[in-house]
């Protein structure tokens, strides 16, 4: 099967028309824009929900989807290429359950808009990455590097923003969303770069120092740590494991040294079990309780995608004494179950398992005695980033706007390495 796919790709390269060449260049440019723009998160429209879909990180996907749809109407080859990079059945199953949940929503308009946003990312962004990487296998690795650059830029920009005495950007605007997104990007980029065979590979050490600060939340911290540990376990080469072990040590040292500084104020506050008032258990655990109670009451129908807020206040077992409820302090697994029911959660787990299986097989394809191939490096990076996303999803949610882009990037890269040929001589 892999040989057939590669033969088709070589044939397409020889017979590519100017129309198809433009489509390939445009797809690569849009994919690069999408990944690099993740460093800005939802800036400059953070907090303005009616405008967040036209933030730079989303705008590139929207434009590519529109142009790709128009070009597919006039070119059979373009249609075939897009069709070959559509998501796996697990993604479609999740979207189908999410669509059915709209019928049970108290606010059909809100739920339908949420479904449209999620579908755009799971289908449009997924296909974009696949098309961009199809004709040039190096693009998958380049996107991993771009993810690391975006995460580092996001961290530096947030630090400068704070130094200037300003708020409303990065983890100063929403540490839960921001921390989850940067955790995924750091895990993806660091594990990939650690697998390279050049002098730039040791850049992972300063990158891990930035990751210690940029995670900004308990979910983000867990994501980075779990991602690096999984990358270390998956790696078959001793030098790669050494680099990732140094990264983990660096991360621990930076956290210890910087723990009392203002840069870690969000993370420091987030790790405590109690609220800052000293009287209440942390709100996230009250949210978890409400989501469990809601799931028990509506196990099949759910609340409808994007409509958990319409119900959750009725399912709190207790409220904070000072009523300091804040948004986005949730458990992503319970949130999906509460909104789309147990079938939605099952479909979501299915799509993660499918991506994990593909990336694991790619990561383990190399011989320990040979140099790490780009195919295996991307597979290991995708598997580690998927683990990071699963860990961070416990304290935030990967389906949030601004975070979903990073999560879908990982799913798409797993799909890419699942389609391409492993290196010659691999088991």
N, C-alpha and C positions, 0 to 999 in steps of 0.2 A: 504493500500500500504506500509506504514512504517513497519507494522508488518511482511508483506511478506519479505521485504528486510532484516529485522533483523533475521528472521528465516533462510534465505539463508546464511547470514553471520555466524550464529551459526553452521549450517550444514557444511559450508566450513571449519570452525575451527576444527571440529571433524575429518574430512576426509583429512586434509592437508597432502600432501606428502612432503618428504625432498626437492623436486624440488620447490614446492610452498612455503615452508618455507624459502628457500634461496631467492626466489623472493620477499617475504614480507620483510625480513631483508634488502635486497639490496635496496628496494624501500624506506624504512624508512631512511636508511643511506643517500641515494641520496637526499631525501627531506630535511633532516637536513642540509646537505652540501649546498644545493641550497640556503636555507634561511640564514644560517650563513655567506655564502660568499657574500651576498648582502652588508654586512658591508664593503667590500673592493671595492664595486662598480665595475668598469672595471679595477682596478689595477691588474697587473702591465703593461697592454697594453693600458691604457687610451690614446686616441688620435691617435692610430695606427689602422685605420679602418679595415685594412686587417686581423688584429689579434684579434679584440675585441670579436669575437665569441668564441675564445678559452680562454677567461678570466675565472677565477675560477667560477664566478657566472653563466656562460653559460655552462661550460664544464661538470658539473654534469648532466645537463639536456640532453646534447648530448649523454653522455655515457649511461645514463639510457634508453633513447629512443632506442639506438642501441641494448642494452642487452635485453630490454623488447620485441623488435621486434623479435629478434632471439629466445627468449624463447617462444614467442607466436606461433612460427612456429611448436613447438614440444609439446605444451600443450594446450589442449582445455580449461582447467580451467583458465590458464593465459590469453588466448584470451578473455574469458568471463569477467574476472575481468577488463581488460583494456577497453573493450567495454562498461562496465557499468559506467565508469568514464570519458568517452569522453565528450567534452563540449556540452552545450545546443545548440538548433537550432539557437539562436541569434548569437553565435560565428561563426557557419558555414555560416550563411548568410553574415556576415561581411567578412569572408575569401573568399567567392565566389565572392562578389562584388570587393574585392581587386584583386582577380585573373583576373577578367574581365578587370579591369583597366589597367593591364599590356599591353593589346593590343593597348591602346591609348598612351602608354609611348614613349617619344622620345629616351629613352635609355632602351631597353627591358632587357638587361642584368642586369642593375642596379635595375630595378623594380622587376625582377624575384628574385634576391638575397634578396631584402627587403621583398618580399613575403615569401621566404623560412625562413627567420629569424622570422618573425611575426608568421608564421604557427607553427614553432617549439615551440614557447612559448605558444601560445594559445591552442595547442593540446598536445604537449609533457609535458610541465610543469603542465598544468591543470590535465592531467591524472596521473602524478606522485604524486601530492598532494592527489588526490582522492584515489589512490591505497594505499598510505602510511597510510591514516587515516581510511581505510575501516575496517580492522581487529581489530583496537584499537582506540576507540573514543577519548581517551586521547591525541592522537597524534595531533589532531587539536589544542587543547589548547597548547601543547608543541611547535608547530610551531609558535603560536602567541607570546609565551615567547621568542623563538629564534629570531623572528623578532625584538622584543624590544632590545635584546642583540646585534643584528647586528647593529641596529641604534645607540646604545650607543657606541659600538666599533668604528663605522665610525666617530662619533663626536670626540671621544678621540684621535683617530689616526690622524685626520685632525688637531686637536689642537697641538698635539706633532710635527706633520710635520711642522706646521708654527713656533713653538717655536724653531725648529732646523734651521729655516731660509731657508726652502726649499719650492718649489712650484711643481705643477703638480700632486697633489693628492686630492681626495675628492672635496670639494667645491672650492678649489684653482685651480682645473683643469677645472671644469665646474659646476658653482653654480646652473644653471637651472636644469640640469639633476639630480645632487646630491640632491638638495633641494627637488625636487619632490619625489624622491625615499625615502628619509629619512622621509618626511612628512607622507607618506603612512605607513611606518613601525612603526613610533612612534604612530600614531593614532591607529593602529591595536593592538600593544602591550600594550599601556597604558590603553585603554578601557577594554581589556581582563583582565589585572592584577588588575585593580580597582574592578573587579567583583568577585575576589577570596575572600575566607573566611579565610585567614590566615594572619600571620604577614607580609608576603612579599608584601601584597597588597599596603601598604603605600610606597613601593619603587617607585610608580608612581610619587611621588612628586619630588625627585631628577631627575627622568627620564624626567619630563616635563621641568626642568631647563636646562637639556642638549638639549632638543628639541628646546628651544628658540634660542639656538646658532646654532644648526646643520641644521636648515632649510635653511639658507644661501641665500634665494631669496624670493621675494614677493610671488611667487606661493607656495613655501614651507611653509612660515609662514601662509598664508591663509589656506593651507591644514591642518596643525596641529590645528589651532584655530577652523576651521569649524568641523574637526573630533571630537575634544573634546566636542564642544558644542552639536553636534548631539548625541554623546555618552551619554551626560548628559540628553538630552531630551528623548532618548530611554529607559534609565535605569528606572526600576520600583521600585528599592529598594533605600531607603533613604540614606544608608551608601555609596552606589556606587555613587549616585549623589553628596554627600558631598566630596568624594575623587576627583571626576572630577572637582568640583568647586574649590577645593584647587589647583589642577593642573593648571587650567586657571589663578588663582590669582598668582601662582608661576611663570608661564610663563610671565605674564605681568610685575611682579617685576624684573625678570632677564633681560628682554628686556630694561626696564627703566634704570636699573643700568649699564648695559653693552653697552648701545647704542653707546657711543663714543669710545669704545675699538676697537682694530684691529680685534678681532674675529668676529665682526659684520660688518666689512667694506663692504663685498659683499652685505649683506642685506640692509645696510644703503644706499648704492648707488642705489640699485634696486628699492627702494620704491618711489624715486622721479619721477615726471612726465617728467622732462627734462633731457637731456644728461648732462654729466659733463662739456661740453664746454660752457654751459650756453646759447647756441644759438638755439638748436634743441629740439623738442619734443622727448621723449624717443623712441628709435628705435622700441620697441615692437609694438607701435601703428602704425608706418609706415608699419611694417610687417602685422599687422591685416588688414590694408587698402589694401595692395597688395593681401592678401589672399581672401578678399571679392571681389575685382575686378576680380581676377582669377576665383573665383567660379561663378561670373556673366557671364564670358566669356565661361566657360566650366562646366556648372552645372551638366551634366550627366556623361560625360566621365572622368572628372578630368584630372590630369596630369599623372596618373599612380602612384602606391604606391612607395614612396621613391624618387620621381622625381620632387618635387615641386621646387627645386632649378633651374631646367632647364627652368622654365617659370617665376618665381616670379619677376625677375629683370625687366621684360617688363611691369609689372603692378603696379609699384610704382606710386602713385599720386604725390609724392614729395620725394626728397632724402635729407639726412642730409647735411648741408653745408660743413662739414668736411669729409663726406663720411665714417663715422665710423660704417659700417654695420658689425655686429657680428652674428655668428650662434646661433641657439637654443633659440632665444628670441621670441617665437611665442605663438600663441593660439592653443592648441591641438585640440579643436573642429573645428576651421576654417581650421587647417592643414589637418585633416581627410577629411573634405568636399572638400578642394581644390585638394587633391590627388585622392580620390575615388568617388567624386561627392556626390550629395544629398542622393543617395541611400546608399552609404557607411556610411554617417553620420547617417542615419536612422537606419541602422543595428547596428551601434556602440551604439547608444542610447538604442536600443532594448536589447542588451546583458547586459547593465548596469541596466536597469529596471528589467530584469529577476533576476539578482543576488540580487538586492536590495529587491525585493519582498520576496525571499527565506530567506535572512538574517533578514529582518524585522519580518517575521513570527516566526523565531526561537528566536529572541531577546525578543519578547512579549509573549512567550509561558509560562513563569513561572507565578506563583501567587505572588503578592507583599508580601504576608505573609510568603512565604517559602524562603529558602536559594536559591541563584542564582545557577542554574544548569550549568554544563559545556556546555551543548547544547545552553542555552540562552546566556552564556558569549561569546562563539565564534560567535554566531549570532550577538550580539550587537557590538562586535569588528569588524566583517566583514562589518556591515552596516556603522559604523563610518569611517572605513578606505576607504570604497567606496565613502563616502561623501568627505573625504579628497582628494581622487584622482580626483574627479570631480572638486573640487575647484582649486587644483594645476594645473589641465589640462587647466585652463584658461590662465595661465601665462607660461606654459611649455607644454610638451606633454607626456602622459603616454605610448605612443607607441615607445618612444625612446629606443634604446638598453641600457640596464642597469637600466631602469625604468620599462620596461614592465614586468620584472620578479616579481617585487613587486605588480604590478597591477593584474597580473594573479594569484598570490598567494591569493589575496583577492577574486577574482572571484571563484577560486577553493574551498576556505573555505566556501563561501556562498553555493556552490553546495553541499558540504559535509553535512552541517547542514540541507540542504533541503531534503537530502535523509535519514538521521538518525531519529530515533524516538525522539519526545519531551519527557520530563520527565512525569512520571505517575501523573495523576491528573491535568495536564495542560489543559487549556481550548482549 
